[in-house]
């Protein structure tokens, strides 16, 4: 996850500030932490819904998570020049359920 955050920040930083930013963001990744990729994928799928318009959503998340969601049949192939992905019917339904489960006020 640190690498995703770092890449997104570095892309938006001016060239002369990128080195300093990279050094100051070392603390973002907790050391020796095992991450549950299924939980990450569920959260990414749910959060994709926040930026969705119909079946289409902006693909601003970790590429590995997007690839896993594609392999599981929830979204279109993220490795295209398009700036967005398309939810499958199953993916859209699952995203709606997960958004409520993970982030609903009664969660």
Backbone bond lengths (Angstrom), bond angles and torsions (degrees), N, CA, C in turn:
res aa  C-N    CA-C-N  psi(-1)  N-CA   C-N-CA  omega(-1)  CA-C   N-CA-C  phi
1 X - - - 1.443 - - 1.526 111.33 -
2 X 1.352 116.47 -36.83 1.467 118.34 -179.51 1.509 110.42 -56.99
3 X 1.326 115.38 -40.03 1.456 118.98 -176.15 1.526 111.15 -65.81
4 X 1.336 117.55 -36.99 1.455 120.64 177.27 1.518 110.27 -63.73
5 X 1.321 117.20 -49.25 1.457 121.21 -179.68 1.521 109.82 -61.23
6 X 1.312 116.65 -45.43 1.454 121.58 -179.34 1.523 110.85 -61.54
7 X 1.339 117.75 -45.07 1.469 120.69 179.66 1.519 111.16 -60.82
8 X 1.348 116.69 -43.47 1.458 119.57 -178.80 1.525 111.29 -64.58
9 X 1.320 117.50 -40.94 1.463 120.89 179.80 1.521 110.50 -69.38
10 X 1.330 116.60 -43.85 1.459 119.71 -177.80 1.523 112.21 -65.63
11 X 1.333 117.40 -34.81 1.461 119.60 178.60 1.519 111.43 -61.33
12 X 1.323 116.53 -34.02 1.464 119.46 -176.08 1.529 112.57 -90.36
13 X 1.326 118.46 -7.26 1.465 121.34 -178.08 1.525 111.01 -86.71
14 X 1.330 116.85 146.90 1.466 119.77 174.38 1.535 110.01 -61.60
15 X 1.314 117.06 150.53 1.461 121.86 -176.78 1.525 112.97 -52.39
16 X 1.322 118.86 -40.25 1.458 121.65 -175.43 1.533 112.87 -73.59
17 X 1.341 119.03 -10.28 1.464 121.32 -178.77 1.526 112.40 -108.36
18 X 1.309 118.82 -6.82 1.469 121.35 -173.83 1.521 112.77 -62.04
19 X 1.320 118.66 -41.96 1.455 120.86 -178.65 1.528 110.85 -62.70
20 X 1.314 117.92 -46.31 1.461 121.38 179.59 1.521 111.63 -62.52
21 X 1.318 117.59 -40.15 1.455 120.83 178.83 1.518 111.09 -64.23
22 X 1.315 117.56 -42.55 1.460 120.65 -178.77 1.515 110.51 -59.95
23 X 1.305 118.41 -42.19 1.453 121.49 179.73 1.510 113.38 -68.09
24 X 1.324 117.74 -34.11 1.461 120.60 -176.77 1.518 112.97 -81.81
25 X 1.333 118.55 -10.73 1.460 120.38 -177.82 1.526 113.42 -100.99
26 X 1.308 118.16 11.25 1.454 121.72 179.94 1.523 112.72 -57.83
27 X 1.317 117.97 -32.01 1.454 122.27 -174.53 1.526 113.93 -72.95
28 X 1.315 119.75 -9.83 1.463 121.85 -174.53 1.520 111.93 -63.84
29 X 1.303 118.78 -38.63 1.458 121.38 -176.48 1.523 110.66 -90.01
30 X 1.343 117.92 115.77 1.458 119.30 175.17 1.525 109.84 -63.36
31 X 1.285 115.92 133.20 1.468 120.83 -178.45 1.528 110.86 -72.23
32 X 1.316 115.75 144.03 1.462 123.24 175.50 1.522 113.35 57.87
33 X 1.320 118.34 33.29 1.454 120.97 179.49 1.527 109.77 -100.77
34 X 1.326 116.20 125.38 1.458 121.59 174.19 1.523 107.73 -85.97
35 X 1.328 117.54 127.61 1.451 121.54 -179.61 1.525 110.28 -107.70
36 X 1.309 116.40 138.81 1.460 123.52 178.15 1.527 107.76 -85.65
37 X 1.323 116.78 104.82 1.467 121.16 -175.96 1.523 112.14 -63.89
38 X 1.323 118.25 -31.24 1.465 120.64 178.06 1.527 110.35 -65.04
39 X 1.334 117.41 -40.03 1.463 120.89 177.87 1.527 110.55 -67.56
40 X 1.319 116.32 -39.16 1.471 120.32 177.30 1.528 109.53 -62.75
41 X 1.329 116.41 -45.48 1.464 120.53 179.84 1.526 111.15 -60.89
42 X 1.338 117.34 -41.58 1.465 120.73 178.03 1.525 110.73 -61.80
43 X 1.330 116.39 -44.36 1.470 119.97 -179.93 1.528 110.97 -65.22
44 X 1.325 117.75 -42.40 1.474 121.58 179.43 1.526 109.83 -62.98
45 X 1.338 117.06 -44.49 1.461 119.95 179.75 1.525 110.80 -60.94
46 X 1.330 116.71 -43.67 1.464 120.77 178.96 1.527 110.92 -64.54
47 X 1.317 117.50 -43.84 1.463 121.02 -177.69 1.526 112.67 -71.07
48 X 1.323 117.89 -27.58 1.461 120.29 174.68 1.527 110.19 -58.70
49 X 1.324 115.89 -32.11 1.458 120.60 -178.86 1.531 112.17 -64.04
50 X 1.324 116.88 -29.49 1.468 119.99 -179.33 1.523 112.22 -63.10
51 X 1.318 116.98 -31.05 1.461 120.98 179.83 1.513 112.84 -102.54
52 X 1.323 116.24 17.76 1.462 120.19 -174.15 1.520 112.62 -87.32
53 X 1.311 113.50 151.47 1.451 122.39 170.89 1.527 105.28 -131.71
54 X 1.318 115.99 101.11 1.460 119.83 -173.16 1.522 109.48 69.59
55 X 1.317 116.04 -125.39 1.468 121.26 179.49 1.532 112.50 -91.62
56 X 1.320 118.96 -1.11 1.467 122.44 -174.33 1.524 110.54 -107.19
57 X 1.365 116.27 138.92 1.466 121.13 179.13 1.520 109.63 -142.08
58 X 1.339 116.09 150.63 1.463 121.41 177.16 1.521 109.23 -68.31
59 X 1.324 116.28 140.28 1.467 120.31 -176.86 1.530 111.40 -100.42
60 X 1.311 116.47 70.85 1.459 121.46 -177.51 1.510 113.47 -103.18
61 X 1.314 118.08 34.32 1.456 121.45 -177.66 1.525 110.58 -122.44
62 X 1.307 115.59 174.30 1.460 123.78 -179.60 1.532 111.03 -50.99
63 X 1.333 116.47 129.41 1.471 121.45 -177.16 1.513 112.49 -62.25
64 X 1.321 117.47 -37.54 1.465 119.92 -179.46 1.518 110.82 -65.26
65 X 1.326 117.71 -40.77 1.462 121.27 177.46 1.533 110.35 -65.04
66 X 1.334 116.73 -43.76 1.464 119.78 178.41 1.523 111.16 -61.80
67 X 1.311 116.47 -39.65 1.470 120.34 178.76 1.531 110.69 -63.85
68 X 1.336 117.39 -42.48 1.469 120.37 177.75 1.529 110.90 -63.49
69 X 1.326 117.40 -40.67 1.467 120.62 178.01 1.533 110.74 -62.78
70 X 1.328 116.48 -37.48 1.471 120.82 176.47 1.531 110.17 -66.04
71 X 1.329 116.92 -45.91 1.463 121.08 -179.78 1.528 111.69 -61.20
72 X 1.331 117.08 -30.30 1.467 121.38 178.99 1.528 112.59 -86.00
73 X 1.327 117.05 -0.42 1.456 120.76 174.69 1.520 115.22 83.62
74 X 1.346 118.05 19.57 1.459 120.76 -177.88 1.532 113.41 -94.44
75 X 1.338 117.05 -25.17 1.465 121.27 -179.26 1.526 109.71 -140.33
76 X 1.329 115.13 164.56 1.469 120.63 175.27 1.532 109.24 -70.46
77 X 1.315 115.24 171.46 1.458 120.60 179.87 1.534 109.71 -61.56
78 X 1.345 117.60 119.88 1.461 119.45 -179.27 1.524 113.25 -77.41
79 X 1.315 118.05 -13.37 1.464 121.23 -175.83 1.533 111.13 -88.74
80 X 1.315 113.86 61.59 1.461 120.68 175.34 1.527 107.60 -129.83
81 X 1.310 116.32 173.55 1.460 120.04 178.12 1.527 112.10 -78.37
82 X 1.329 116.59 -10.80 1.467 119.78 177.92 1.522 109.64 -62.39
83 X 1.315 115.37 149.20 1.467 121.14 178.55 1.528 111.62 -85.53
84 X 1.326 116.61 -1.18 1.458 119.97 -176.72 1.518 110.84 -136.73
85 X 1.326 114.12 166.59 1.467 121.83 173.48 1.520 106.89 -114.37
86 X 1.322 116.15 168.13 1.454 121.59 176.32 1.527 107.66 -119.81
87 X 1.331 115.97 128.88 1.459 120.57 174.90 1.526 109.27 -71.10
88 X 1.331 116.54 141.24 1.456 119.57 165.58 1.531 106.17 -76.86
89 X 1.319 117.73 167.78 1.464 119.76 177.52 1.526 110.58 -58.64
90 X 1.334 115.96 -43.63 1.466 120.71 178.18 1.527 110.85 -63.45
91 X 1.330 116.92 -41.82 1.459 121.11 -179.65 1.518 112.18 -64.74
92 X 1.325 117.27 -41.17 1.462 121.09 178.87 1.524 110.80 -64.61
93 X 1.302 116.11 -43.61 1.465 120.57 178.72 1.530 111.04 -62.85
94 X 1.324 115.91 -45.03 1.468 120.71 179.29 1.531 110.76 -65.22
95 X 1.323 117.54 -40.85 1.468 121.38 -179.96 1.523 110.63 -61.14
96 X 1.330 117.56 -43.05 1.460 121.17 178.56 1.527 110.98 -61.32
97 X 1.336 116.10 -45.06 1.466 120.51 179.65 1.523 110.99 -63.78
98 X 1.331 116.81 -44.92 1.466 120.96 -178.89 1.524 112.32 -67.07
99 X 1.321 117.37 -37.67 1.458 119.78 178.56 1.528 110.28 -59.48
100 X 1.327 116.52 -42.87 1.466 120.23 178.09 1.526 110.81 -68.77
101 X 1.332 117.62 -45.19 1.465 121.31 -178.82 1.526 112.65 -62.58
102 X 1.324 116.32 -44.91 1.457 120.44 -173.45 1.529 113.65 -85.39
103 X 1.323 116.93 -32.97 1.451 119.33 -169.94 1.524 114.63 -128.66
104 X 1.332 117.64 -0.42 1.466 119.57 178.28 1.521 111.09 -65.66
105 X 1.315 116.76 152.70 1.474 120.41 -176.24 1.527 112.11 -64.27
106 X 1.312 117.97 -19.84 1.458 120.69 177.44 1.530 112.41 -96.77
107 X 1.346 116.44 8.09 1.484 121.28 -178.85 1.513 110.78 -73.44
